[in-house]
Amino acid sequence: MAKVKLTLVKGVSKRTPAQRATVTALGFKRTNQVIEKEVSPAVTGMINKVKHLLKVENI
């Protein structure tokens, strides 16, 4: 399957609880952290929900 590289570029301090939970569920613990994920419908939905906080690159 395809992979994406995700970077958290904005903080979550002033975001809604749902957005904070989504960022945590993706595996982020701090700003500027980079994570690689397999593309699946669930991961794509989470990325779309917080795409304004992320930088997404296809691998």
C-alpha positions in Angstrom: 0.0 0.0 0.0 0.9 3.6 -0.3 2.5 5.6 2.5 2.3 9.2 3.5 4.7 11.3 5.6 2.8 13.6 8.0 4.4 16.6 9.8 2.5 18.4 12.6 3.2 22.1 11.7 0.8 23.9 14.0 0.1 23.4 17.7 -3.2 22.0 19.1 -3.5 24.2 22.2 -6.4 26.3 20.9 -8.2 23.6 18.9 -11.4 21.7 19.6 -11.2 18.5 21.8 -12.1 16.4 18.7 -9.2 17.8 16.7 -6.8 17.3 19.7 -8.0 13.7 19.9 -7.5 13.1 16.2 -4.0 14.5 16.3 -3.2 12.2 19.3 -4.8 9.2 17.5 -2.5 9.8 14.5 0.4 9.4 16.9 1.7 13.0 17.3 3.1 14.1 20.7 4.7 17.4 19.7 4.9 20.1 17.0 7.2 19.4 14.0 7.1 15.7 14.7 7.2 13.5 11.5 5.3 10.3 11.2 4.9 7.8 8.4 1.5 6.1 8.0 0.0 3.5 5.6 -2.9 5.0 3.6 -6.3 3.5 4.6 -9.8 5.0 4.7 -9.6 5.6 8.4 -6.2 7.4 8.2 -7.4 9.4 5.2 -10.5 10.6 7.2 -8.3 11.6 10.2 -5.9 13.5 7.9 -8.8 15.3 6.2 -10.2 16.3 9.6 -7.0 18.1 10.7 -5.4 18.9 7.4 -5.0 22.5 8.3 -2.6 21.5 11.0 -0.5 19.0 9.0 1.9 18.9 6.1 1.2 15.8 4.0 3.7 14.2 1.6 3.2 11.1 -0.5 6.1 8.5 -0.3 
